C-alpha cells in the first residue's frame, strides 16, 4: 500500500508554483486554466493526467488564497465526510451526462 503525505506534497507544490508562476492569488488565472483543463477532459476522459491537472490547479488556487497546506488537507477530509453524510438520489434515475447533486434539505 502506498503512503502519501498530502501536506508535504502541498508544501512542495506551493514552492514550485510561486517560483514558476509568481506570487499572489491569481484566482482568475487559475480558474481560467481549470476551464481549459476541463475541455481537455471532455476530449479525452481516459487521460488521468488531465484529471490530475484539475486537482493540482484546485490545490494551487486554495494555497494562493492563503490557506495553509494543513487547512487544505483538513478541508478535503471534512468535505468528503460531509458528502458521505448527505442524502443522495438514486443514481439509476440519471443519464451518464447528468450531474447528480445531493438532496437539498428544506430550511
C-alpha positions in Angstrom: 0.0 0.0 0.0 1.3 3.4 -1.0 1.5 6.1 1.7 1.2 9.7 0.6 1.8 12.8 2.7 -0.6 15.3 1.2 0.6 18.2 3.5 4.2 17.6 2.5 3.2 17.5 -1.2 1.2 20.7 -0.9 4.2 22.5 0.7 6.4 21.3 -2.2 3.8 22.3 -4.8 3.4 25.8 -3.3 7.1 26.5 -3.6 7.1 25.2 -7.2 4.1 27.3 -8.1 5.4 30.5 -6.6 8.8 30.1 -8.2 7.3 29.2 -11.6 4.1 31.3 -11.8 4.9 34.1 -9.4 3.3 35.2 -6.1 -0.2 36.4 -5.4 -3.7 34.9 -5.5 -4.0 34.7 -9.3 -7.6 33.4 -8.8 -8.9 34.4 -12.3 -5.9 32.8 -14.0 -6.2 29.6 -12.0 -9.9 29.4 -12.8 -9.3 30.0 -16.5 -6.7 27.3 -16.5 -9.1 24.9 -14.8 -11.7 25.7 -17.6 -9.1 24.8 -20.2 -8.3 21.5 -18.5 -12.0 20.6 -18.2 -12.2 20.9 -22.0 -9.2 18.6 -22.3 -11.0 16.1 -20.1 -14.1 16.3 -22.2 -12.0 15.4 -25.3 -10.3 12.5 -23.6 -11.8 11.4 -20.2 -9.5 8.4 -20.1 -6.3 10.6 -19.7 -5.7 10.6 -16.0 -3.1 13.4 -16.3 -5.9 15.8 -17.3 -7.9 14.9 -14.2 -4.8 15.4 -12.1 -4.2 18.8 -13.7 -7.5 19.9 -12.4 -6.7 18.7 -8.9 -3.3 20.3 -8.9 -4.8 23.6 -10.1 -7.6 23.4 -7.4 -5.0 22.9 -4.7 -2.8 25.7 -6.0 -5.8 28.0 -6.1 -6.6 27.3 -2.5 -3.0 27.7 -1.4 -2.8 31.0 -3.3 -5.8 32.3 -1.4 -3.7 32.0 1.8 -5.0 28.6 3.1 -2.2 26.5 4.6 -1.4 23.0 3.4 -2.8 21.7 6.7 -6.0 23.6 6.2 -6.4 22.4 2.6 -5.8 18.7 3.7 -8.3 19.1 6.6 -10.9 20.7 4.2 -10.5 17.8 1.8 -11.2 15.3 4.5 -14.0 17.3 6.0 -15.8 17.7 2.7 -15.5 14.0 1.9 -17.0 13.2 5.3 -19.8 15.8 4.8 -20.6 14.3 1.4 -20.7 10.8 2.9 -23.3 12.0 5.4 -25.6 13.7 2.8 -28.6 12.2 1.2 -28.2 11.3 -2.5 -30.8 10.4 -5.1 -30.8 7.0 -6.8 -28.1 7.2 -9.4 -30.1 5.0 -11.7 -32.5 7.9 -12.3 -29.8 9.8 -14.2 -28.1 9.6 -17.5 -24.3 9.4 -17.7 -24.2 13.0 -18.8 -26.2 14.4 -15.9 -24.8 15.7 -12.7 -26.0 14.0 -9.5 -26.4 16.5 -6.7 -27.1 15.8 -3.1 -30.7 16.2 -1.9 -31.2 19.7 -0.7 -32.9 19.8 2.7 -35.7 22.4 3.1 -35.0 25.0 5.7 
